[in-house]
Amino acid sequence: MPSRRSSAKPEQLPLHWATPGLVAGVDEVGRGPLAGPVVAVAVILDELRPIKGLRDSKVLSPAIRERLDAEIRAKSLCVSVGHASVDEIDRLNILQATMLAMQRAVEGLRLVPQRVLVDGNRLPRLRVPAEAIVRGDATVAAIAAASIVAKVYRDALLTRLHDEHPRYGFAEHKGYATPEHLSALRAHGACVAHRRSFAPVSEVLARTSP
């Protein structure tokens, strides 16, 4: 049974029948920041090439994430990255943009999974059976792997944004609403990488508009 479009109520498709075949884990990063895209990753691990140390990316140091990211990309059957742009976030809202990024990640897989396990309590619209798993990044290896690749990928994107817009400090805070970021936003206004639908950014724009 294919997954359904996300709604106000969380949807679950329990797959207790354990379909045999490839399983993809999906996670995202970047829902909360004031700037940059939201990034989702889908990973199909290779059971014959296990990876030790897979955890939720938030509990790992940057150095360990970088090492595991390289190992995941080398050993997995396939890895796919999808993102939704700042414009899409502002146009659709952050939840729907996140679902779009997840959909793109799954559809970009080189192999078609029999099941998709998604971190959280909502599902993107997919053509294959899917299940949402709360705290899946702490309990499902493929989701943990996806969370690591997504975090490393998005951090690298924000570091490149820092090179283009150095006065905001994107390399340090990765777009999150830290005191330093908010101070820079108030001092310099918003740049093209900022999400105009997010309150701190829209408030600055309202104050600076003629």
Secondary structure as UniProt FT lines:
FT   TURN            16..17
FT   STRAND          23..29
FT   STRAND          38..44
FT   TURN            47..48
FT   TURN            52..53
FT   HELIX           57..59
FT   HELIX           62..75
FT   STRAND          78..84
FT   HELIX           86..92
FT   HELIX           94..107
FT   STRAND          115..119
FT   STRAND          130..133
FT   TURN            134..135
FT   HELIX           136..139
FT   HELIX           141..164
FT   HELIX           166..168
FT   HELIX           170..173
FT   TURN            174..175
FT   HELIX           179..188
FT   TURN            192..193
FT   TURN            196..197
FT   HELIX           199..208
//
